[in-house]
Amino acid sequence: MMISEEVGTNPLIPAAYDIAWSGMVLLVAAVAITALVSIGRARGADRDRRALWAIAVIVLPVLGSILWFVSDTRRDARARRADAHISSS
């Protein structure tokens, strides 16, 4: 019985795809943590709404974070327009 082994490979050194996947996991975790911090600091949303957003980010980290940042950006833009309209009146 012959066991084939690749000569010159060290099983303790991760392959490129291991490093790439680890980087992706760290990136997703960083974006999700940033979204959760942003949700916690959001002043315009009530407590229940923030809790739902936090659950969405925890359950679906990529999609939930993207949706939070898009909706948060739109909310900020609307607030800036409202402030500009009030100050110009």
SULGIHU-V386343 format. One record per pair of residues at least 24 apart in sequence whose C-alpha atoms are under 10 Angstrom apart, sorted by sequence separation. I is the first residue (numbers start at 1). GAP is how many residues later the second one is. D is the distance in Angstrom with one decimal. If there is no record, write none. Layout:
# SULGIHU-V386343
i-><I I>
gap-><GAP GAP>
d-><D D>
This chain:
# SULGIHU-V386343
i-><33 32 33 36 31 32 35 39 35 38 45 32 33 36 44 29 32 35 36 39 31 32 35 38 39 42 45 30 31 32 34 35 38 44 29 32 33 35 36 44 28 29 32 35 39 28 31 32 35 38 27 31 34 44 28>
gap-><24 25 25 25 26 26 26 26 27 27 27 28 28 28 28 29 29 29 29 29 30 30 30 30 30 30 30 31 31 31 31 31 31 31 32 32 32 32 32 32 33 33 33 33 33 34 34 34 34 34 35 35 35 35 37>
d-><8.9 6.4 9.2 9.8 9.6 7.5 8.9 9.8 9.9 9.9 9.8 9.1 9.0 9.9 9.5 9.9 5.5 8.5 8.2 8.0 8.0 7.1 5.6 8.9 9.4 8.6 9.9 9.9 7.7 9.6 8.4 8.5 8.7 8.5 7.7 8.2 9.0 9.7 9.3 9.4 7.0 9.0 5.9 7.0 9.0 6.5 6.8 9.1 7.2 9.0 9.8 8.8 9.8 9.7 9.2>
